């Protein structure tokens, strides 16, 4: 009684541990922009043109699923903010690149 699945998911209930709220800012490809217009990450997301690509600003919960999804879309996005998330991805991508450049 009183349980809302929508609220549970919005509160990060599908993740493990604490789900810290962040504002994700990223440059995204036109293809990903179309996808995210149809399947929004949040009702509060904003997408606008940014040269040949687009810029998204969206409040989300920082979960392992978010990181997994972002990494799966690396061909179509560049994380700009928060800076610690950008730095974490840059480190992971450099390490992966070094493994493949041997």
N, C-alpha and C positions, 0 to 999 in steps of 0.2 A: 504494500500500500504506500502511495506517495513516491514510488520509484519512477524515474524518467530515464529511459534508455538514452534519449537524445542528450539530456543533461550529463549523464554518466560519461558518454563518449566525449562531449565537449570539455569535460573536466579532466580528461586524460585517463579515464578509467580503463582504456584498452592497452595502456602502456604499463611498464613495470617501474616501480619507484616513483619519485616525485616528478611531476610533469610541469616544469616551469613555463609560465607564459612568456612568449617572445614575440617581437614583430619581425617577421622574416621579410627581408628586402632582397630581391634577386632580379637579374636580367634573365629573360626567358625568350626562347625562340618563338616565332609566329605559330608553329605547330602546337607547342605547349600552351601558349596563350589561348588558342582556340579550345584546347582540352579543358583548361582551367576556367574558361567562361562557361562551359557546359557542366563541369563537375567542380564546383567551387571548393576551395579549402576552408573557407569561412564566408559567412554572409557579409562580413566586413572587408573582404579583399578588394583591392583597387589595382586595376591593370591599366597602364597607359603606354602609348608609343614611346620608344627610346631608340631613335635611329632606325636601323633595320630590324631590331628586336623590340621587346617590350619590357616594362619594369613592373614587377608585382610588389605590393606591400600588403602584408596580411598578418593579422594576429593568429598565432597558432600555439599549441603546446609543444615544448621541446621534448620529444620522446625518441626512443630508439627507432620507432617506426618512421617518424619524420626523417631522421637521418638516413635510414635505409632507403626511403623513397627518393630523397634528394640525390643520394649517390647513384641510384638507378637512372636518374635523369640528367646526369652530368653533361651529356652531349647537347642538352637543350637548356641548360641553365648555368648561371654563375651566381653563387651566393655572395651578396654584398654586405649584408648585416644580419645578425649581430657579428661583430668582428671576431669574437672567439669561435663561433661556428665556422666562419670563413677560414680562419687560421687552422682549425682542426681538419677541415677538408683539404686545404692546401698541403698540409703535412701528409695526410693519407695518400693523396694523389701523387705527390713526389716520391713517396716510398714505393708505391705500386709501379710508377714509371721506371724507377731504378731497377726493380725486379725484372721488368720486361725488356730493358735495354742491355741486358747482359749478353 
